[in-house]
Amino acid sequence: MTDQPIVGGQIHDDHPFATPSELRDPVRQFRGRMPAPVTIVTAGDGADRTGLTVSSLVVAEGAPGLAYCLLGPTTDLLDVIERTGRFVIHVCTTAHRPIADVFAGIRPSPGGLFHGLDVEHTPHGPRLPGFTTVASCTYLMGREESYSTLVVARIDTVEAGALDDPLLYYRGAYRRLGD
């Protein structure tokens, strides 16, 4: 993995509004030093569809395979997952960074999250175009864990396509794997 985040022309070496290092939460610092996959989780249908960029996600093999993800308890995504009982996980490549930014709420998308996308409706929720590694999941339970809700879901179907350049989240920025 490279040491540099994937960013455009920067003015500052550090974020000018970042919390001083001596005041940072040590658990958050520990978590930030563990590279995480960048995924987009979608759920719902029609006007009730939504999505969110999620990096707090773990997959457990087994029969059935399970997905565990941490979501903010006040997110629209959690509400829709609890109501519909299903969702779709899309694994991002570095080419998906712009759409990951949209679903993370850090890049504007006039017209909404799905505006301009040729989204396929599936029984589990919206399927975004251009993703080759996707899992369709059924919600089993959610429980409060610290500042988040731990969502546990059964993985119903998997499409594991080519993923040569996965997008990672590490120390507060998107990264790519090194050779």
Secondary structure, DSSP 8 states (H G I E B T S, - for coil): --SS---S--S-SS-TT---GGGS-HHHHHHHTS-EE-EEEEE--GGG-EEEEE--EEEE-SSS-EEEEEE-TT-HHHHHHHHHSEEEEEE-BGGGHHHHHHHHTSS--TT-TTTT---EEETTEEE-TT-SEEEEEEEEEEEEETTEEEEEEEEEEEEE---SSBEEEETTEEEE---
